[in-house]
Structure formats: structure tokens, C-alpha cells
């Protein structure tokens, strides 16, 4: 049997309950999360573009004693449940503020690097299910993600503007499409 996210969460909880070594299952969980082909992110209502139906990953301070946190889900059903519970949808209830990011498309590396630069300290994994709080620095270390450089997606025109102005690019998340809702999610 190939271990899954839930398997590693269960191992982590068992180790914590027995005061055992929690590092190994915690690190395995972080590696497995990074190796998934797609992750689901809670998206910001404040940065919603109604024309393109896009937004950027949500950074919230409602958990972890006010630490800036990125909300990540390993499963679309968990993301949808969280979205429904918090009524995290457009006013017309046609789209949920949840976006899917494929590892190959956007490269999780840049998402987590940008989050770190923007001040994120924690990753809330699968809130609404068997949630796990993950320190973003530890996550990046375990997955060998660079903290010395950052992948910033720029168009050729944006790159030319940055070079001509002799300044650093504005670091922000790439907009992500909102997931359309079906009648079962609203």
C-alpha cells in the first residue's frame, strides 16, 4: 500500500498521542503534500477579479495566534467543505473562492516561495478535515525549496519593464481561477 496524506496524518497524530517521535511522519506528510500533482488553495475575496473569475491565494491571520497562514487542501472535497462552511463563495453563489493549482502548471515551488516572501509563517492543511498546521520554513527545508531565490512568473513585457526601470519585480501571487460551484456545493 502506498502511503497517502491521510496515512501520514494518522501516523503523526498517533506519534503525538503517544509522545513518540513525530518528526518522521511530519516530514513524510510535508514531502507527500509537495509531491501531489494538484493542490487546492483558499482564495482571497479581497483580490477577486469578477471579469476573469480569478483571485490569489488567501493569507489569513485567523488561526495560529494571528500568524499569517496559507490555506491548502489536499482534496477538492475538503476544500469544498471548508468553502461551504465559511460561505467562501461569490455573491451569486456561482463560484467558490477555492482554486486548483497543478504542480506542473504553476510549480508549487513559486507559490510557497512567494507566500514566504509575503510573510506567511504557517500552512493550514486540510482545515475542516484532519487538519495539520505546518511551519512554512520547515516545509521549504524538508522539500529543498530555495529561500535564496524566487521564481516570479513574468511575461516578456513585464520582464522588459523591470529591466528598463532597473528595479526588482513586484512579488505577488499569480491569479488562480475560481472553481465553479455545482448545486451540491451551494
N, C-alpha and C positions, 0 to 999 in steps of 0.2 A: 504494500500500500504506500502511495506517495503522500507524504505529509502535506497538509493544507494549512491555510491561515487559521482555521478553527482548531486544528490539531495543536498547533503551536500555542494558541491562546490557552487551550486546556492545559497543556504542559506547563505554561507559565503560571497559571492560577494554582495548579497542584503544587508547584515548587514554592510559591509564595505561602500557600496554606500550611505547608509542612516546614516552613523556614528553611527550605532547601536552596540549592544553587539555581537561582532564577536567571542568571546571565545567559546561559546557553540557549534556553528556549526563547528568551527575549531577543537575542541576536539572530536566531533562526527565523523568528517571526519577522524581524526587520528585513532580512535577506529575501524571504519569501514574498513579502509585500512589494519590495522593489522589483522582483522578478516577474510579477504578474503582467500579462500583456495589456491590461487596461485597468485604470483606477477611476473612481468616481469622486468628484470634489463638490462640496457645497460651494455655491457661487454667491457672489455679493449682490444684494438687491440695489445697493447704492450705485454700483457701476453698470447697471443694466442698460443695454442699448436696445430699445424696442424695435428699431428698424432691422438690425441684424440678428436679433434674438440671441445676443451673446452677453456674457459678463466675464468677470475674472474670479479666480478662487477667493473665497471668503477667508478673511483673517478676523477672528473674534477674540475677545477677552472675557467671555462669559464663564470660562472654566479655568482650572489650574491657577486659582488665586489671581486672576487677571493677566496671566501670561498670554501674549499673542499666540494664537493657535490656528493651525490649518486643519480643516475638517475633511478627512479622507475616508472613503469607503471601499472595501474590497469586493463588494457585491452590489448590484443595482437594486436588489430588493431592500437591502439595508438602507441604502441611500434614499430610496423612495419612501420607506417608512419614516425616516428622520424628517424628510421634507414634508410629509403629510402631518406628522406630529406637530411640527413648528409652523405649519401653514406657510411654508417657504416656497411660494409659487407666485406667478404673475397675477395681477388683479383679476384678469379674465379667466384665470384657472386653466389656461391652455398650455402653460409651460411651468416646469418645476425649476427652481434655482439649484439644479444639480447638473453637472457636466461630466461627460466621459472623456478622459484623456488617454489615448493609446500611447504606450511606451515608444513605439516606433515613430509615431506621428510627431509628438512634441518633445520627446525624450524627457522622461521623469527627472533626469539629472537637472535640466534647466529649471523645471518647476520648483524643485526643492532648493536649488541654489538661489533662485530669485526670492523665494519665501524667506530664506535665511537673511538675505541682504535687506529685505523689507522688515526685518525684526521678529519674524516668527521664532518662537522658542520651543513650541510643542506641536506634535501631530496628534490629533484626536482620531484614532482609528475605530471605525465602526460604532460610533455612538448610536444607541438605540438597539444594539445587539450586545454581544460580549465585548464591550469597549476596552481599549487599551490606550493609555497615554504614552507617547513616545517622544523622548527628547530629540529634537531635530539634529543637534550636534552629534549625538551618539548614532543616530540613524545614518547620517552622512559618513561618519567614520567607519561604521560596520560595512557600508556599501561602497567604500572607497570613492566617495564623491568629493570632488575638489572643492575646497573652500578658498583656494588661491586665485582661481579664475572662474568666470561665469559664462555660460552660453546664453547670449541675448539674441533672440530672433529679430533680425533686422532685414528690411527689404534693401535692395540695391540703392534706392533713392534715400532711404533713411541713413544708410551707411555713408553715402556721399555727403549728406548734410552734416553728419557728425565729424567726418574727416575735415570738411571745409571749415567748420566752426572751431576745430581744434579742441573739442570738449568730449567728455565721456557721454555715452548714450544714456538716455533716461531709462532706468531699470524698472520694468513693470511686467506683470504677467501678460502673456498672450491671451486675448479673449477666447473664450470657450463657448460653444453652442449649448444653449439650454436644452434639456430633454423634454420633448413634447409629452404631455400627460394624456393618459387614456382615462376613460370614465372610472376605472378601478382605483386610480390614484387621487382623484379629486374629492 
